[in-house]
């Protein structure tokens, strides 16, 4: 059998009626409201209506194609958060939902339920007799993977992080050959899997690349990408999350 318990993916099994109620009363209506008001970041493609996994993949492929064809200097990196659904802080979710005008009684009910839940372990041999739960000194966060509000809560946290993103940080900028059309973004994300990138700056409409200039651009994009990545990691840490460095 599998003896590396720390590598198991925790699936939270909750009472069916409660889980379905969370989806019908909270996740689905509030999710549609956020979509209608464009509250979600454009770079996020996971757990959203009308978005597809392949869209993030297509963006990545097209980005590399443009870089190769236009011979642009670019640096990218990919991140993965550790158990994002299990590390969502209910306090931040509660404040976001209150800002949206959701009834305080409903928010309190949901957050207290997850805060005071007793967790049993279910295996092929049955249900454990002992349990674990959060305390004031060591609280347990997150709605968990398996609940209908897990993806919704992570979208709220991701939206908060992107709102707090430093606009002075550099990202990826692509222009048409005539410079009439341009597009800019920091990267693409599917749930907690994110790809960030930084492109070099090119002075004027025509630029003759040299070895020395290219080396300077390479060094600069690496510095800019480091700053971008560290900023995202700090925002993730303040939300209760952490990067999976081993991945």
N, C-alpha and C positions, 0 to 999 in steps of 0.2 A: 504493500500500500504506500501511499504518499505520507512521508514522515516530516516533510517541511511544512509544519503547520502555519508558519508565518507567511507562507506564500498562498494560503487559501484565500479565496474571495468570499467575503462575508455577505450572505444573502439574508435579509431580514424578512421573516415571515410574520405578518400581522393579521389581525382578525379581518376577515373578508369585507364585512359591512363597513367597518371603519376605513379600510383602505379605499374602497370604492367611493365612500362619502368624501374623502379627501380629494379624489380626482374630480368629482362632480361639483363640489362646493368651492373648491379652492384652485387646484392646478389648472383645470380646463378653462373655466371662465376668466380667471385672472391672466392666464397665458394668452388667450385670445385678445384680451384688453391691451396687454403689453405689445402684442404684435400690431394691433391697429394703431397704436400711438408711437410705433417705431422706437420703443424703449430698449430693445435688445441690440447689442452691437452687431454690425454687419458682418464682422469676421467670424461670428459664431454660427455654425451650421448644425450643431447637435441638439436633439430633443426639441426641435421647433417645427411647427406646422408649415408646410410648403417648402421646407428645405430638405436637401438630399445629401447623403454621405458623399456621393460622387462629385458634388459641387466643390467641396473642399479639395478633393483629389484633382479635379480638373483645373482648379486655380493653381495648384502646385505645379502641374505639368506645363500649363501655359506660361507660368512665370519663368520656369527654367528654359522653355523654348524661346521666349523673348530675350532673356539674358544671353543665350547662346547666339541668337541671330544678330542682335545689336552689339554683341561683345561688351556687355556691361560688367563692371566689377560688382559682385554682390556676395554677401555672407549671410548664411541662414543657420538656424538651429531649431531643434524640435524638443519640446518639453512634455512631460507627463506628470500629472499630480498624483499623489498617493491617496487612494481611497477618497475621492473628492466628495461623494455622497455621504461618507461617514464622518467628515470633518467640517461640515457646514455649521457655522455658529448660529444658533437660533435667535440670539439677540439681534444680529444684523438683519436677519430675515424679518423679524418682527418689526423693526424700525422701518424697513422698506415697505412692508405691507401696510403699516399705519400711515405712511406717507401717501400711499395710494388710496387711502380712505376705507380700507377693509375694517369690518367690525372688530373691536378689541376683544370681545368675548370669543369669537372664532379663533383669533390669533392666539389668545391665552390658552384655549383648549388644546390646540394643536401643539404648541411649544411645550406646555406642561406635560402633555402625554409623552412626548419624546424624551423630556428631561427625567421623568420619573418611571420610565419603562424598566421592567426587570427582564433581563436577557437570559434565556435558557439555550442550551446547545442541543440541537437535534441532529442525530446521526442515524445510520442504518440500524443501530442497536436500541433506538428509542430516544426519549427526552431525558435530559440530565435532571437530577434532583436538586442540584445546587444551581445558583444563578449569580449574575453580576449586574451591577447597576452603577450609575453615576453618583457622585457625591459633590458636596460643595467645594471640597479641596481638589478632587479629580473628576470634573464633569465629563460626561460623554456627549459629544456633539453629533449633529447630522440626523437626517431622516432615514438614512440607510438605503442600500440598493435592494430593491424589491417593493418599495412603497411608491405610490403614484405621485407623491410630492417630491421625491428625491431629485429627479431631473429638473423639476421646476425650481426648487430651492437653489440648485447649483447655477441655474441660469440667472437667478437674482444676484447671487454672489459674484458671478462673472460680470454682470452688468455694472455692479458697484465698482469692481476693480477697473473696468474700462472707463468709467466716469472719472475715476481718480487718476487715470493715466496722465503722465506728464506730456503735455502737447509739444514741448520743445524737443523731445527725443526724436531722432531721425528714424525713418522707416524705409519702405520700398516706394520708389517713385518711377513711373514709366511714362514716357512721352512718345507720341507718334513722330515719324521722321520729319514732318513739317512743324512739329511743336504746337500744333493747333489743338491736340487732344492730349490730356494727361490724366493719370490716375495715381492715387497714393493710398497706401494702407500699411499697417504694421505686420499683418500676417493673416493666417487663417486658423480656425479652431474647430474641433469636433468634440464637444463636451469638454473634457479636461486635457485632451491632446492638442497642443498648440504648436504652430510653426511661426517663428518670427524671422524677419529678414531686413537687411539694410543694404541699400544700393549707394554707389559712389556718386558724388556730385560732378557734373561736367559743365565747365564754363562755356557759355555761348552756344550757338547752334552748330558750330563745327569745331571738333577737337581732334587733334592729331595725337594718338596715343604713343607714348614712348615708354621704354623700360623703366626709367626713373619715375615718371609720373604714375605708372601703373603700380609700382611698389608703394608709393605714397598713398594711393587710393586703397590698396589692400590693407595697409596698416590702419588707415582711418576707419574703414568699414568694420574692422575687427574691434576697434575701440568703441565705436558707436553701438555695435551689436552687444558688446559686454555690458555697456550701460543700460541698454534696453532690457537685456535678460535679467540683470540684477534688480532693476526696477520692478519687473513683473514678479520676481521671486519674493521681494519684500511685500508687495501687495497680496500675494498668495498667502504668505506667512501671517499677515494681519487678519486674514479671513479665517484662519484656523487650519489652512492647508499647508502642504509642503511638496517640494519637487521630489520625484523618484529619480535620484541621482544615478542609481545603478542602471537604469534603463537608458 
